[in-house]
């Protein structure tokens, strides 16, 4: 399970399982990576529900 985060300078991919963590960064600044991680952690439950609705698992 993962989520992609888009920013003005690029994008990042974060794993949601087994734990939340940065998988790849494509051009985001360190500050953008930190903020994106905070948002992914804050919205983890919503992301999981959306993933399960979309992929059915």
N, C-alpha and C positions, 0 to 999 in steps of 0.2 A: 504494500500500500504506500503510495507516495502522492505528493502534491507539487505542482509547479507554481512558482511565484514569479510574476512579471514585474519588472521595474523599468524606469526610463532608460537605463543603461544596459539592460540585459535581463537575464532570468536565472533562477536557481531551482533546483529540485531537492525536496526534503523527503526523507523516508519518514513514514508514520509508524511503521512496524519493523523490527520489534520495538524500537524506541525512536523518538523523534531525533533526527540528525540530518545534517547537510550531506547530500549525496553528490551534487555537482553545482558549480557556480559558473555561469556564463556571462561575466562582465559586471556583476553587481559589486559595489564598493563594500568594504568591511562594515560600514555603518548600515548599509541596506541589508546585508546578510543578517546582521544582528536584529534589526527591526523585523525582518521577515520571519526569523526564527521565533521571536516573541509573539508575533501574530499567529503563526502556526500553532504554537503551544496554547495560546489563548483560545483558539477556535478548534482545537483538536476534536472535540466531540462532534461538532458540526461537519468537519471534514470526513470523519469516519462514517457518519450517517449518509452523507452525500455519496461517498464511495460505495457503500453497501447498496444504496438505491440504484446507483448506476450500473454496478457490476454484479449485483445480486449475491454477494458473498459476505 
